[in-house]
């Protein structure tokens, strides 16, 4: 009894730590649960398609894409849309290969850009848009498509319907091309089914703004009056936040589908994912305070701001699961020692893990994935360990992460 006064502060601190650590994994899981339920609600009937009206300019930024851009260019030839209502413009940005020659052999237009002091997707798109405006090219909206992408034949019709309804910024379903070719590609397919399909469905239904994912994006021409792309690591996420702050929501269009090549190995995917994760962290640091500051005065956009804040703080699923398992391990030790708060926290951990697992399965179900894609979830432990290592680097500001082109599968290593 004489030692009780000394033990009580320790127990109180331990209880507080258990509650805080459980909440740290429960809040992202609760957000995912809400999005999962909202995303699985029956979709509204598609409106009857009318006569196409929107004139699209499809912009394709390309850097040393000689090996694979031909497949992208051919997919534009199969678009089910009047040929006089769309044009395709490829900007070959600081290329050291024959990408431009491949484009010249297609029906589409190539624009060669040489600006070694200002490389990158954002500056290349700005340069191309300026050229189109100066040439008095007629277009109502721009489509951004990466050079390693196959575009669904119905893409433009789906986007035309949205623009005629008054949408000025839209994101299509950006999925994985040939996911069966490797376990890593298959796992990425599962991840994008959640991140690029199920969650955007839920975000839009709850009054939020879909994310922008860099590929399969559409913007009206008027939206870009006075706007410029930046050279940021994740310029698409940056634009989505800027649009939200200006009162523009991004609409997710699940019927407008693009499939992009994804790395077949974790080694190939490392530079790309380091760029994404460092970019995500920088976006959260910059925009969460800005979204919070304007929250009270954002009439009609509070739900969208709350959603954007939560989206910023939710880590990738593999990293979230690693955090949950680590917290559960610590709480299990406390529970065995008879600590009541740890027992409660352990129950919360278990529920959070179950939510994330359910979210992953629901994402695959929402895109009608075949049984083989579910097997990719078995590689989650390996991917989680890899992702945690990436995060360890991404959160260190003294270790710069520069834009590096992702190695294509058709190219020889090295």
C-alpha angles and dihedrals in degrees: 000000000000090000096049095095089056094047097047097068089049092052092047091050091047091050091050091049092049092050093046095048092047090050091049090064097031097058096057089043092051090051091051090049092054092048092047093054092044092046093052094053113113112278121240116256113270111253116249108268115249130199109300113255108163118099108214131200108201111208120199118186110202133183116181095333099145093125099054113016093089091074090052092050092050091053089061089058090061096052111130095225134102107279092222091059099060139045131188123222122184118195110203101206117205091324123182096188138056098281091124092053091053090053092048089058089058129071091255136093125257125204115192115212123189112184110134092172092058109036127161144083097277097052090043092054092048090052092048094048090050090053092050093049092047091050089052091238109182114235138138098197140013127228120205114209127170119234095245095057140110114211121212115242092239095050098104094042091054091049093044090057091053095048091050087055090057102264112148101181125035140170123205127209105283108199140161125280115222097356091173092070095083141002090245093054090046092052090049089053089056092047093050092046085064101034100037102032120017097040096045089051089053094043094054093046091053093050096263132130119256115237122254112235104186098250130071093019124150129195132176115244092241091057090064096052102125094000127116134189115240130217093245121140089248103025091163094059089045091055092048090056093046091050091050092050087052092051099259120130123204113231119215114224108194094184092061102079134183126179119205133190114257128196114270095214136044089237091059091046096051101088093043093050094044088056092048095047095046088047092050091051092049091048091052092049092051104037107033091069091045093050091048094048093056096037099102094049097042097101112190091008102067093101090051092049093047089049092049092050092051092046089055094054097046109095123211112292094249091052091045091053090050089052091048093050092048091051091046091053092053093045091048090058090051092047092053088051089056098254108155097204090052091054091053091045090051090056089050090050092052092049091049092051090049091052093052092047090049090048091054093049092044090052092055092045091050091061095042093246117188120243092261091066092058089060088066089073088071088073091059095107092054093045091046091055090049091048094050089054089052091050091050087060096039095056092054106091092193090065107072120215111206130190109272123176112248113243111248120232093236092056124088114254115262 
